[in-house]
Structure formats: structure tokens, C-alpha cells
Amino acid sequence: MRGNVPAYELELAGTLDEALALVEAGFLPFAGGTDVMVVLEAGKLPVARYVSILGLGELAGVEVDDQAVTLGANTTYREVREHPVVAAEFPMLAQAAVESGAIAIQNRGTLGGNIMNASPAADSPPALIAYGAQIELVSRQGRRWVAYDTFHTGYKQTLAKPGELLSRVRIPRRPDGDWRQLYDKVGTRSWQAISKVCFAGIARLEDGVVREVRIGLGAVGPTVVRADVTMKTLFGQRPDAALELAAKVAMASDARPIDDIRSTAFYRATVAANLAAAFVRALA
Ligand SMILES: Cc1cc2nc3c(=O)[nH]c(=O)nc-3n(C[C@H](O)[C@H](O)[C@H](O)COP(=O)(O)OP(=O)(O)OC[C@H]3O[C@@H](n4cnc5c(N)ncnc54)[C@H](O)[C@@H]3O)c2cc1C
């Protein structure tokens, strides 16, 4: 049963201050609407007041400086995948954008909405975890930066407080070095399919030894996660067949999937282990 559109209120905020005042008063942010509208269409959106934030210049644009690339929360998938610095330096994020939804969703869906919707199966969060992103939250009380890999605290639970909007996502640029990356979204199809497992891993090798490594995972637990046990297993090692096996074993501690409508826990755990092994091969 569809939601009754006239039962909903949607305010258009002209400035960030206006939006923050409305959010503080209990209005929910509405960016691209590609997650919100699905719930509305299913008749499951609790009657509520929304504030449209998509037009806010303060939440738009991609800034590049020597240290970091900073994306406004309203950056769409299309803008992410078309940005030359993102594509060159953060190819896993660009690939997540390429493989999210299809063209219409990519024109409308935003990075901020993907983060704040807090789905454990979302496709850009594993890349953001792997890249060590930070996110900025803003309210009428001020601004604060949060390490993204600490942000999701439980199923659909985050560190965001009432009255806060996500404003920016900052990804540190990496110094030169032998960096290797692997992003793989495993789903029923490459596009228009929700991930069964999503893997994003990056590592720096020095003389054939893993000197830095970060891995983000999606759809293997109640939140997107950082694969700490697998990261520890790879750190300081040479990628070889023995390390592939060790990575598969370690992944069983990081990936704790469930059975649901899209897949089984067994399939997801097997795929996550195979992706950990594939990552080691990519490093070798
Ligand atoms: C057909 C289809 C295919 C899809 N495919 C994929 C896919 O492949 N991969 C994937 O990860 N997702 C997919 N999605 C989900 C969705 O498109 C993404 O999660 C998208 O990034 C949501 O962004 P949005 O701007 O549309 O968010 P909205 O729907 O506007 O908002 C989503 C949630 O975030 C909140 N919010 C939005 N912006 C902010 C902000 N700045 N601060 C605080 N809260 C905010 C809203 O209140 C709401 O709770 C798909 C959706 C559809 C309909």
C-alpha cells in the first residue's frame, strides 16, 4: 500500500541555518530522496515532516587540497564517479558510485544519504572505511568531525545526535608509495542489486611486505565494519599462499553475516573469505 503523499510535509530550506533550525525542530532531512521514497512507496514511512536539503550550496561540491579531498554531503554518485581526483586517487569510491543503482539513482542519490541511511549493505561505506574517511556533523550548536569507522554503532544506529546534519566527508590523500586496492561488490547483478557482500581493501607494500592495510566490509553484520582481525593478520606479512589461507580464516572473525531475503549467512561468509584471499593475491 502506498503512502499518502498529502499527509507529509516538505519544507524547502534556503540556507543551512534554516535547515538546521528545522532539523532541530524535528524535521527529517530529505536529500535525493532515493531511500526515503522507497519507504514512502511501501506505505511504511511514519508520517513526518521533512526538510529538503538537496539545494543547499553549503552541502555541495568537492574540494581538493594537499591533504585531503572533501566532498559535500549532497555530492551525488554521478559527481563522485565523474570527479577526476576521486577517480584517480580513490577508485574504490568511484567504483562504488558506478555500481550504485543505475543512472537515475546516480543522478539523484547522495553520498550523505548513503551514509545517514545507515544500511549495513550500502556500497560506499566500505570504501570510506578503507580510505580512513572522517565525516563532519553540523548542528545549531556547532560542528564536529568523527572518524567514519566509529560512526555506525548498531543496526541503523549512529553517533549522530538529534538536530545534526551530515555536512562533509573528508578523505585523506595518501603519500606516494606502492598502494594496491581491491573493491568488489557481490550481488545478484552488478547494477540495481543490493550487495550480498561488499569488500574494499587498500594496502601499502614496502619491499614486498604489507606496511599499511585497511579493509571495510558491507552486508556481513548489523553495520558496515572495519575488518580488524584480517587487517592485523596481513600487517607486516608477505602476500603468499599461506597468507591467503590466513586471511580467509581471519575473515571468519570479521564477517558475521546473517541469513536474509537476499542471501544466506553461509554464502556471505564464504564470499567474504574468498574476497580476503583475492585481496592477498592482488597484493602479491
Ligand atoms: C532503485 C534503487 C537502487 C539503489 N541502489 C543502491 C546501490 O546499489 N547501493 C547503495 O548503497 N544504495 C542503493 N540505493 C539506496 C540509495 O539510492 C542510496 O542510499 C543513496 O545514497 C541515498 O541518498 P539520498 O540522497 O537519496 O538519501 P535520502 O533518501 O534523501 O535520505 C536517506 C536517509 O539519510 C538521511 N539524510 C540524507 N542526507 C542527510 C544529511 N546530509 N544529514 C543527515 N541525514 C541525512 C535522510 O533523513 C534519510 O534518513 C538504491 C535505491 C534505489 C531506489
Ligand as a Chemical Component Dictionary entry (heavy atoms), coordinates in Angstrom:
data_LIG
# 
_chem_comp.id                   LIG 
_chem_comp.type                 NON-POLYMER 
_chem_comp.pdbx_formal_charge   0 
_chem_comp.three_letter_code    LIG 
# 
loop_
_chem_comp_atom.comp_id 
_chem_comp_atom.atom_id 
_chem_comp_atom.alt_atom_id 
_chem_comp_atom.type_symbol 
_chem_comp_atom.charge 
_chem_comp_atom.model_Cartn_x 
_chem_comp_atom.model_Cartn_y 
_chem_comp_atom.model_Cartn_z 
_chem_comp_atom.pdbx_ordinal 
LIG C1  C1  C 0 16.475 1.589  -7.358 1  
LIG C2  C2  C 0 17.450 1.870  -6.246 2  
LIG C3  C3  C 0 18.731 1.344  -6.331 3  
LIG C4  C4  C 0 19.655 1.579  -5.315 4  
LIG N1  N1  N 0 20.898 1.020  -5.423 5  
LIG C5  C5  C 0 21.794 1.207  -4.429 6  
LIG C6  C6  C 0 23.083 0.592  -4.508 7  
LIG O1  O1  O 0 23.418 -0.099 -5.465 8  
LIG N2  N2  N 0 23.944 0.797  -3.471 9  
LIG C7  C7  C 0 23.612 1.549  -2.386 10 
LIG O2  O2  O 0 24.431 1.695  -1.466 11 
LIG N3  N3  N 0 22.385 2.152  -2.289 12 
LIG C8  C8  C 0 21.493 1.996  -3.274 13 
LIG N4  N4  N 0 20.243 2.582  -3.184 14 
LIG C9  C9  C 0 19.913 3.359  -1.995 15 
LIG C10 C10 C 0 20.052 4.894  -2.158 16 
LIG O3  O3  O 0 19.985 5.286  -3.503 17 
LIG C11 C11 C 0 21.378 5.388  -1.549 18 
LIG O4  O4  O 0 21.484 5.006  -0.200 19 
LIG C12 C12 C 0 21.521 6.915  -1.680 20 
LIG O5  O5  O 0 22.864 7.257  -1.489 21 
LIG C13 C13 C 0 20.655 7.690  -0.702 22 
LIG O6  O6  O 0 20.908 9.069  -0.898 23 
LIG P1  P1  P 0 19.709 10.116 -0.947 24 
LIG O7  O7  O 0 20.318 11.450 -1.100 25 
LIG O8  O8  O 0 18.710 9.733  -1.967 26 
LIG O9  O9  O 0 19.120 9.922  0.542  27 
LIG P2  P2  P 0 17.652 10.259 1.085  28 
LIG O10 O10 O 0 16.688 9.217  0.656  29 
LIG O11 O11 O 0 17.300 11.679 0.845  30 
LIG O12 O12 O 0 17.953 10.103 2.653  31 
LIG C14 C14 C 0 18.326 8.851  3.207  32 
LIG C15 C15 C 0 18.408 8.996  4.725  33 
LIG O13 O13 O 0 19.502 9.830  5.092  34 
LIG C16 C16 C 0 19.054 10.999 5.779  35 
LIG N5  N5  N 0 19.906 12.077 5.265  36 
LIG C17 C17 C 0 20.138 12.373 3.956  37 
LIG N6  N6  N 0 21.058 13.348 3.863  38 
LIG C18 C18 C 0 21.405 13.676 5.140  39 
LIG C19 C19 C 0 22.317 14.618 5.715  40 
LIG N7  N7  N 0 23.097 15.416 4.955  41 
LIG N8  N8  N 0 22.415 14.686 7.072  42 
LIG C20 C20 C 0 21.646 13.877 7.858  43 
LIG N9  N9  N 0 20.789 12.967 7.379  44 
LIG C21 C21 C 0 20.662 12.868 6.030  45 
LIG C22 C22 C 0 17.578 11.120 5.475  46 
LIG O14 O14 O 0 16.860 11.759 6.519  47 
LIG C23 C23 C 0 17.187 9.643  5.348  48 
LIG O15 O15 O 0 17.006 9.075  6.628  49 
LIG C24 C24 C 0 19.291 2.370  -4.188 50 
LIG C25 C25 C 0 18.000 2.918  -4.114 51 
LIG C26 C26 C 0 17.097 2.675  -5.124 52 
LIG C27 C27 C 0 15.716 3.274  -5.028 53 
# 
loop_
_chem_comp_bond.comp_id 
_chem_comp_bond.atom_id_1 
_chem_comp_bond.atom_id_2 
_chem_comp_bond.value_order 
_chem_comp_bond.pdbx_ordinal 
LIG C1  C2  SING 1  
LIG C2  C3  SING 2  
LIG C2  C26 DOUB 3  
LIG C3  C4  DOUB 4  
LIG C4  N1  SING 5  
LIG C4  C24 SING 6  
LIG N1  C5  DOUB 7  
LIG C5  C6  SING 8  
LIG C5  C8  SING 9  
LIG C6  O1  DOUB 10 
LIG C6  N2  SING 11 
LIG N2  C7  SING 12 
LIG C7  O2  DOUB 13 
LIG C7  N3  SING 14 
LIG N3  C8  DOUB 15 
LIG C8  N4  SING 16 
LIG N4  C9  SING 17 
LIG N4  C24 SING 18 
LIG C9  C10 SING 19 
LIG C10 O3  SING 20 
LIG C10 C11 SING 21 
LIG C11 O4  SING 22 
LIG C11 C12 SING 23 
LIG C12 O5  SING 24 
LIG C12 C13 SING 25 
LIG C13 O6  SING 26 
LIG O6  P1  SING 27 
LIG P1  O7  DOUB 28 
LIG P1  O8  SING 29 
LIG P1  O9  SING 30 
LIG O9  P2  SING 31 
LIG P2  O10 DOUB 32 
LIG P2  O11 SING 33 
LIG P2  O12 SING 34 
LIG O12 C14 SING 35 
LIG C14 C15 SING 36 
LIG C15 O13 SING 37 
LIG C15 C23 SING 38 
LIG O13 C16 SING 39 
LIG C16 N5  SING 40 
LIG C16 C22 SING 41 
LIG N5  C17 SING 42 
LIG N5  C21 SING 43 
LIG C17 N6  DOUB 44 
LIG N6  C18 SING 45 
LIG C18 C19 SING 46 
LIG C18 C21 DOUB 47 
LIG C19 N7  SING 48 
LIG C19 N8  DOUB 49 
LIG N8  C20 SING 50 
LIG C20 N9  DOUB 51 
LIG N9  C21 SING 52 
LIG C22 O14 SING 53 
LIG C22 C23 SING 54 
LIG C23 O15 SING 55 
LIG C24 C25 DOUB 56 
LIG C25 C26 SING 57 
LIG C26 C27 SING 58 
# 
